[in-house]
Amino acid sequence: MDTSRRDFIKSATLAAGTFLLSGSCTSVARNDKRRGKRPNLVYVFADQWRAQDAGFAGNNDVITENIDKLASESLVFKHTVSCMPVSTPYRGSLLTGQYAHTHGLFLNDVTLDPDSVSIGKVYKNAGYDTGYIGKWHVNGNGRSNYIPETHRQGFDFFKVLECTHNYMHSAYYDNNNPEKKYWKGYDAFAQTEEAVHYMEEHANGEKPFVLFLSWGPPHSPYEVVPEEFLNLYKDKDITLRPNVPDQMKEKATRDLKGYYAHITALDRCVGMLQDAIKRLGVEEDTIFVLTSDHGDMLGSQGLECKQKPYEESIMVPFLLKYPAIFGKKGKEVETILSSVDIMPTLLGMSNVTVPESVEGKDLSPILRGEITDFTEMALIECIAPFGEWERDKGGKEYRGVRTRRYTYVRDLLGPWLLYDNQEDPYQLRNLVHEVGYKHLQEQLDEKLFSSLKEHGDPFLEGEYYIKQWGYTVNSKGTVEYTPCLLYTSPSPRDA
């Protein structure tokens, strides 16, 4: 173990002890003066959709006409980072504005504390109607079981299943009815229709509304998508990223066709949502977000799935449309947006006070042009490898930073990765320990340790955090769960 890391662990462990005893966390509270009518919020996020895979992002293979139109009317964030790029950890950060080691959901299929200060509760307490439709994945009581009202984190309207990727036979629970129901057809279409119905019911109400819509696609299985979308790509030439090795090209091409088919199906959903918002007359005063929880390697670096610290895994699209403040002229935004920043930024834009429990930053003053952009980096992490990145698959703990230009990552043995994403966008040259980058590496190392110390993370072996939170894992570090009925495919991936 190198000296810098040993010294850091000593100081950070003390800080972590103080942190845990106090029950508090680093936070940024903001008391906005309430200015006029509070906006509605429609937050739409896909599962496992990476940043570069849309027409507006430069991918000419995937058909995204409605998404591209939305981008032309939105703030387009160029640097949106999924702090811990896997389902449950991201959702924990989205709901609480906290890092995974703070909210505790650094593994899939564990339970978010029902007493958490969550975005649903904060909006509800501020006088909003709140709704959530689709994938939940923070209840930790089996993937098909009913979720009681006590565990819904402030969302009053709740048509949800914990987790499934059986998109053509997708179950859900209808609010307080414990009888399992099924979405009709391709679940993203049915869930979007339900979201439109929710907006119709609330658009002219006395209170503003918040609606979260969480789709399962474009996560695998890639063949579980309506035939009309698969046919669009059946005979289409697919361009692979240069970092896909030869032995992965055939599979990557096949997977990308189904993945793109899912994205094009979701593009239709985006059109449905935008048409409804305009038809209902709430476009001007509605914050509309389209994003994803994390990306997918899809053969890049010879890897699949997520959890890894590479661009294809950590970088996600993030479009924010709010005509009342930003008009309808698209604009690229250089501000670095991290998973933990989403809750406070949305609250800030809604003129709702950010709770002290939040660790992320309210970036709304930057977006409104009121202050200079202070964002320098986003923290990225794998606290304990599991599931699709278990140790026998190369999984390991890491912490790192993603700046506008660089990615720097340490594992438990020391510096692991350093990429210049401007000169090397496909991350083909690891600059760690190269003489000409020694000073840069030291600077990024200092930024990383400073961030970890600020947030009370001693960066220890995964077992330390698993014991701290009292989780039971199997021999590979994964929490066992009661599965839902999965689509049968040659290589199902269900996390």
Secondary structure, DSSP 8 states (H G I E B T S, - for coil): --HHHHHHHHHHHHHHHHHHHHT------------SS--EEEEEEEES--TT-SGGGT-SSS--HHHHHHHTTSEEEEEEE-SS-SHHHHHHHHHHS--HHHH---STT----TT---HHHHHHHTT-EEEEEEE---S-S-SSS---GGGSTT-SEEEEES----TTS-EEEETT--SEEE-SSSHHHHHHHHHHHHHHHHTTSSS-EEEEEEEEEESS-TT-S-HHHHHHHTT------TTS-GGGHHHHHHHHHHHHHHHHHHHHHHHHHHHHHHHTT-STTEEEEEEES----TTGGG--SS-SSSHHHHB--EEEE-HHHHTTS-EEEEEEEEHHHHHHHHHHHTT----TT--S---HHHHTTSS-----EEEEEESS--GGG-GGGT---EEEEEESSEEEEEETTEEEEEEETTT-TT-----TT-GGGHHHHHHHHHHHHHHHHHTT-----HHHHHHHHT----TTS------------SS----
